[in-house]
Amino acid sequence: MADLWMPEAEQYDLGDHAPTDRQYPPKAVAHITMDRKATQAKPVPHVSFGRLLSYFTGAGRASAPHILWDPFTGQFAQFYPANSRSKSVADGPGGTRTNRAGKVVLQIEAVFFPHTIFDGKAYASLADTPCKGWAELHRWVRSHGVPDVWPMGRPTSFTAHRSERTWETKGGWYAHAHVPENDHTDPGSWPVFKRSPKPTKPTKPAKPAPAAPPFPGRQFFVLGATNKHALQLQKWLHTGDWGPKYQVGPSQTMTPKDFQKIAALQAHYVSALGPADGFCGPLTWKYAFEVATGLRKL
């Protein structure tokens, strides 16, 4: 049985689950957040995953997708289980209930806008980005029966192509620009499907390196939070010879100094950890552990 919650995603269940209309074939809908206006002449810095996560769990919860995906860092957040509808497309009068018209209707929001700058480089289209995590995302969507086809064509521009008949009768991937009763024209592009590699001869497994403890969740690392996970993170941060110096030893409470230390670590690994905003997500947690234990060199 396919996982209702993507294993690689942080879970932020918004509740308000509702069933899909299972008489229609399974679908996935591709979106981009399109949260800044930029041009080739005037590119704009990337908006962090954390900011979009705050939006969809706050003011934007009424339009939240199933999955928020950052193609630069490979981070995921999930707001609804796969067997519930989400709310990322408009549902006009008549026709199908667009958010529900399928055995599943999995809606994916990529954290991207055209001409975004990440790690000093501007990217004109989503397909040009590193697309980190796409293989895992594609595998999860496929596990819910969504076929590797674009019934209205793989998006290559911000052009709308809509057919109510195709939407009702064909399973597969749709751009937001393909969904009936909608006027958005995103995502403009999308990565190609990843085929499973041919099996290779098994080799003797190497001894696994020590792994970071499971990431407990962002709520444990907000300013002023007091808990054992904050203490563990501070122990790692204290061992690192980067950023500002601590004047006192580790404690269980998150302080502004901790945020400065986290931001300095993120700035050193900006290509992987994204903008240095000082907030601890799963990748920052992992890197702090690896640097503190000598698995990763600054």
C-alpha positions as CSV (number, residue, x, y, z in Angstrom):
1,M,0.0,0.0,0.0
2,A,1.3,3.4,-1.0
3,D,2.3,5.9,1.8
4,L,-0.3,8.5,2.4
5,W,2.5,10.8,3.8
6,M,5.6,11.1,1.7
7,P,8.4,9.6,3.8
8,E,10.9,12.3,2.9
9,A,8.5,15.2,3.8
10,E,8.1,17.0,7.0
11,Q,4.5,16.6,8.1
12,Y,2.3,19.7,8.8
13,D,-1.2,18.3,8.8
14,L,-3.7,21.1,8.3
15,G,-6.6,18.9,9.1
16,D,-9.9,19.6,7.1
17,H,-9.4,16.3,5.1
18,A,-12.0,15.6,2.4
19,P,-12.2,12.6,0.1
20,T,-11.5,12.7,-3.6
21,D,-14.0,11.8,-6.4
22,R,-12.6,8.3,-7.1
23,Q,-14.5,7.7,-10.3
24,Y,-11.9,9.8,-12.1
25,P,-8.4,8.6,-13.0
26,P,-5.4,9.5,-10.7
27,K,-3.7,12.9,-11.3
28,A,-0.8,15.1,-10.1
29,V,-0.9,18.9,-10.6
30,A,2.3,20.8,-11.0
31,H,2.6,24.4,-9.7
32,I,5.3,26.9,-8.9
33,T,4.9,29.4,-6.0
34,M,5.6,32.4,-8.3
35,D,6.0,34.5,-5.2
36,R,8.2,37.2,-6.8
37,K,8.3,39.1,-10.1
38,A,11.7,39.0,-11.8
39,T,13.1,39.4,-15.2
40,Q,16.3,38.3,-17.0
41,A,17.5,41.8,-16.7
42,K,16.5,42.1,-13.0
43,P,16.7,38.6,-11.3
44,V,15.6,38.4,-7.7
45,P,17.0,36.3,-4.8
46,H,15.4,33.0,-4.0
47,V,12.6,33.0,-1.3
48,S,13.4,30.4,1.3
49,F,11.5,27.2,1.9
50,G,10.9,28.3,5.5
51,R,9.1,31.4,4.4
52,L,6.7,29.5,2.1
53,L,6.2,26.9,4.8
54,S,5.1,29.7,7.2
55,Y,2.8,31.0,4.5
56,F,1.0,27.7,3.8
57,T,0.6,26.9,7.5
58,G,-0.6,30.4,8.2
59,A,-2.2,33.0,5.9
60,G,-2.1,30.8,2.9
61,R,-3.5,27.6,4.4
62,A,-6.7,28.1,2.3
63,S,-4.7,27.4,-0.9
64,A,-2.2,24.9,0.5
65,P,-1.1,22.0,-1.8
66,H,-0.3,18.4,-0.7
67,I,3.5,18.9,-1.1
68,L,5.8,22.0,-0.9
69,W,9.1,21.2,-2.6
70,D,12.3,23.2,-2.8
71,P,14.2,22.1,-6.0
72,F,17.4,23.8,-4.8
73,T,17.7,22.1,-1.4
74,G,15.5,19.0,-1.8
75,Q,13.3,19.9,1.2
76,F,9.7,18.8,1.4
77,A,6.7,19.7,3.6
78,Q,3.3,17.9,3.3
79,F,0.0,19.4,4.4
80,Y,-2.6,16.8,3.4
81,P,-2.5,13.0,3.1
82,A,-2.7,11.6,-0.4
83,N,-6.2,10.4,0.0
84,S,-7.6,13.9,0.7
85,R,-8.1,16.7,-1.6
86,S,-5.9,19.8,-1.1
87,K,-6.8,23.4,-2.2
88,S,-4.3,24.7,-4.7
89,V,-6.6,25.0,-7.8
90,A,-9.8,27.1,-8.2
91,D,-13.1,25.1,-8.3
92,G,-15.7,27.0,-10.3
93,P,-19.3,26.2,-10.8
94,G,-20.1,23.2,-13.0
95,G,-17.7,20.6,-14.3
96,T,-15.6,18.5,-12.0
97,R,-14.6,19.4,-8.5
98,T,-11.1,20.2,-9.7
99,N,-9.4,19.6,-6.4
100,R,-11.0,16.2,-6.1
101,A,-11.4,14.9,-9.6
102,G,-9.3,11.7,-9.4
103,K,-8.6,8.6,-7.3
104,V,-5.9,11.0,-6.1
105,V,-5.3,14.6,-7.1
106,L,-1.8,15.2,-5.8
107,Q,-0.8,18.9,-5.9
108,I,2.8,19.9,-5.9
109,E,4.1,23.4,-5.3
110,A,7.7,24.0,-6.3
111,V,9.4,26.9,-4.4
112,F,10.4,28.8,-7.6
113,F,9.8,31.8,-9.8
114,P,11.5,32.5,-13.1
115,H,14.8,34.4,-12.9
116,T,15.4,33.5,-9.2
117,I,18.9,33.7,-7.9
118,F,20.3,30.9,-5.8
119,D,23.9,30.6,-4.7
120,G,24.9,33.4,-7.0
121,K,23.3,32.0,-10.1
122,A,20.0,33.0,-11.8
123,Y,17.6,30.3,-13.1
124,A,15.1,31.1,-15.9
125,S,13.0,27.9,-15.5
126,L,12.3,25.3,-12.9
127,A,13.8,22.6,-15.2
128,D,17.1,24.5,-15.1
129,T,17.4,24.1,-11.3
130,P,19.2,21.2,-9.6
131,C,15.8,19.6,-9.0
132,K,17.0,18.1,-5.8
133,G,14.5,15.5,-4.4
134,W,12.7,15.1,-7.8
135,A,13.4,11.4,-7.9
136,E,11.9,10.8,-4.5
137,L,8.9,13.0,-5.2
138,H,8.3,11.3,-8.6
139,R,8.5,7.9,-7.0
140,W,6.0,8.8,-4.3
141,V,3.5,10.2,-6.9
142,R,3.9,7.2,-9.1
143,S,3.3,4.9,-6.1
144,H,-0.3,6.3,-6.0
145,G,-1.0,5.2,-9.5
146,V,-0.3,8.4,-11.4
147,P,1.1,7.4,-14.8
148,D,4.2,9.0,-16.3
149,V,2.3,11.0,-18.9
150,W,1.3,14.6,-19.5
151,P,-2.2,14.3,-21.2
152,M,-2.1,17.9,-22.2
153,G,1.7,17.9,-22.9
154,R,4.7,18.5,-20.7
155,P,4.8,22.3,-19.9
156,T,7.5,24.2,-21.7
157,S,6.1,27.7,-21.5
158,F,3.5,29.8,-19.7
159,T,0.8,28.9,-22.1
160,A,-2.7,27.6,-21.1
161,H,-4.0,24.4,-22.7
162,R,-7.3,23.2,-21.1
163,S,-9.7,20.5,-22.0
164,E,-12.5,19.4,-19.6
165,R,-12.9,16.1,-21.5
166,T,-9.2,15.3,-21.2
167,W,-9.2,16.2,-17.5
168,E,-12.1,14.0,-16.8
169,T,-10.9,10.9,-18.7
170,K,-7.1,10.9,-18.7
171,G,-4.8,10.1,-15.7
172,G,-1.3,11.6,-15.4
173,W,0.5,14.8,-14.7
174,Y,-1.2,18.2,-15.4
175,A,0.2,21.7,-15.3
176,H,-1.8,24.3,-13.4
177,A,-2.1,25.7,-16.9
178,H,-4.1,22.6,-17.9
179,V,-6.7,22.5,-15.2
180,P,-10.2,23.5,-16.3
181,E,-12.0,26.4,-14.5
182,N,-8.6,28.0,-13.7
183,D,-6.7,30.9,-15.2
184,H,-3.1,30.3,-13.9
185,T,-0.5,29.4,-16.5
186,D,2.3,28.0,-14.3
187,P,4.6,26.1,-13.9
188,G,6.2,27.0,-17.2
189,S,8.5,23.9,-17.1
190,W,8.9,20.7,-15.1
191,P,11.7,18.1,-14.7
192,V,11.5,14.9,-16.9
193,F,10.4,11.6,-15.4
194,K,13.1,9.5,-13.8
195,R,13.3,5.9,-14.9
196,S,14.3,3.3,-12.4
197,P,17.9,2.2,-13.0
198,K,18.5,-1.4,-14.0
199,P,19.4,-3.6,-11.1
200,T,23.2,-4.1,-10.6
201,K,25.1,-6.9,-9.0
202,P,25.0,-6.6,-5.2
203,T,28.3,-5.5,-3.6
204,K,29.5,-5.9,0.0
205,P,27.9,-3.0,1.9
206,A,30.3,-0.5,3.4
207,K,30.2,0.2,7.1
208,P,27.6,2.9,7.5
209,A,28.8,6.3,8.9
210,P,27.1,7.6,12.0
211,A,23.8,9.3,11.2
212,A,22.2,12.3,12.7
213,P,19.3,11.7,15.0
214,P,15.9,12.1,13.4
215,F,15.0,15.8,12.9
216,P,12.3,16.5,15.6
217,G,10.6,19.4,13.9
218,R,11.1,23.1,13.4
219,Q,8.8,24.0,16.3
220,F,11.6,23.0,18.8
221,F,14.0,25.7,17.4
222,V,12.0,28.9,17.5
223,L,13.4,31.7,19.5
224,G,12.9,31.1,23.2
225,A,12.0,27.4,22.8
226,T,13.2,25.3,25.8
227,N,13.6,21.6,25.2
228,K,16.1,18.8,24.9
229,H,16.4,19.1,21.1
230,A,17.6,22.7,21.5
231,L,20.2,21.5,23.9
232,Q,21.4,18.9,21.5
233,L,21.6,21.4,18.6
234,Q,23.5,23.8,20.9
235,K,26.1,21.2,21.8
236,W,26.8,20.7,18.1
237,L,27.0,24.4,17.5
238,H,29.4,24.9,20.4
239,T,31.9,22.5,18.9
240,G,32.0,24.4,15.5
241,D,34.7,27.0,14.9
242,W,32.6,29.3,12.8
243,G,30.5,32.4,13.2
244,P,30.1,34.2,16.6
245,K,31.7,32.9,19.7
246,Y,29.6,31.7,22.6
247,Q,30.2,33.3,26.0
248,V,28.4,30.6,28.0
249,G,27.9,26.8,27.6
250,P,25.0,25.0,25.9
251,S,21.5,25.4,27.4
252,Q,18.0,24.1,26.6
253,T,16.8,27.5,25.4
254,M,17.2,28.9,21.9
255,T,18.8,32.3,21.9
256,P,19.6,35.0,19.3
257,K,23.3,33.8,19.5
258,D,22.1,30.3,18.3
259,F,20.3,31.9,15.3
260,Q,23.5,33.8,14.4
261,K,25.6,30.6,14.7
262,I,23.1,28.6,12.5
263,A,23.1,31.4,9.9
264,A,26.9,31.3,9.8
265,L,26.8,27.6,9.1
266,Q,24.1,28.0,6.4
267,A,26.2,30.8,4.8
268,H,29.2,28.4,4.6
269,Y,27.1,25.7,2.9
270,V,24.7,28.1,1.0
271,S,24.5,25.9,-2.1
272,A,23.0,23.1,0.0
273,L,21.3,24.9,2.9
274,G,19.9,27.9,1.0
275,P,19.6,31.4,2.3
276,A,21.2,32.0,5.7
277,D,18.0,32.8,7.6
278,G,19.1,31.2,10.9
279,F,16.2,28.8,11.1
280,C,17.0,25.1,11.7
281,G,15.4,22.7,9.2
282,P,16.2,19.0,8.6
283,L,19.3,19.7,6.4
284,T,20.7,22.3,8.8
285,W,20.2,19.8,11.7
286,K,22.1,17.1,9.6
287,Y,25.0,19.5,8.7
288,A,25.4,20.7,12.3
289,F,25.7,17.1,13.4
290,E,28.1,16.1,10.7
291,V,30.4,19.1,11.3
292,A,30.4,18.6,15.0
293,T,31.3,14.9,14.6
294,G,33.9,15.4,12.0
295,L,32.0,13.8,9.2
296,R,32.0,17.0,7.3
297,K,34.8,19.6,7.1
298,L,34.2,23.3,7.1
